[in-house]
């Protein structure tokens, strides 16, 4: 679901006033600000990291920002996802939509494109290949490896970031210059083998630390200050007062399947079957049908009313067939089943109530 927002022209004098403090910062200055105004950035994930990243990009005047997220706002997000409030959670507002509304109020000059979707091999190139920088706001390693493939294939830099508990990490990846994510980690870890915010918790300050580092690296790239980039993988643990910067300049692998051999295995995954993903720590399963369709949510609401409790907004349909299961249907046919972590049960519910 793409919903581009309008942006209004502003006089040169007004621009000077809006960005005056940034213009005074000599490494950016007038020339750098002009480059920011013309830049195009995509942010994958509008959760904790993504909201901070988007806030920085939009307020700094990056000309076009695409906000990509599959999820909706819940009360548990409000502790760290700084663009949302209780009304967003009460209305189950999609994160990309809620973020765009809030950000447009902060800077109406920026063109925002909120996209409510699950980034996957079938749409990743369309969503990421027409920008000059990709920012990682996701909490999913499979998605990061997908971003890595698009980055390498289309020669687009991206900035990796992650945070959990009080720990965080960030690394800037430039195709052909730095090691890529597969050089560093080989492959995505098996689901459930790494800590997440839902299993280990997270404090807000580490989110801002990591995302602010990512945003600063983004500004350097967008204004052409590559000589100032941090070429290390940076780690923090704010609670235990730890900070480390690991030199990865020699970590590029000559046999890396992605950056050395141009095998984009995450991008070229077989899509003959529906994608079924257990959402770690959330007792939920997401089903992305291989052939996405256009679902008229109001029509499905009418079909399901006799079968349970239905709540509808313009972006999603929430259906509770019983007290233990909640099903959330999106316009492209994507379904989130809450109340189980069993993919077989989730697929059975999808078939029973949608019949596909």
ABEGO torsion letter per residue (X at the ends): XBBBBBBBBBBAAAAAAAAAAAAABAAAEAAAAAAAAABBBBBBEABAAAAAAAAAAAAAGBABBBBBBABBBBAAAAAABAABBAAAAAAGBBAAAAAAAAAAAABAABBBBBBBBBBBAAAAAAAAAABABBBBABABAAAAAAAAAAAAAAGBBBBBBBBBEABBBBBBBBBGABBBAAAAAGBBBBBGABBBAAAAEBBAAAAAAAAAAAAAAAAAAAAGBAAABBABBBBBBAAAGBBBBBBAAAABBAABAAAAAGBBAAAABBAABBBBBBBBGAGBBBBBBABBBBBBAAAAAAAAAAAEBBBBBAABBBBBABAABBBBBBAAGBBBBBGBABAAAAAAAAAAAAGX
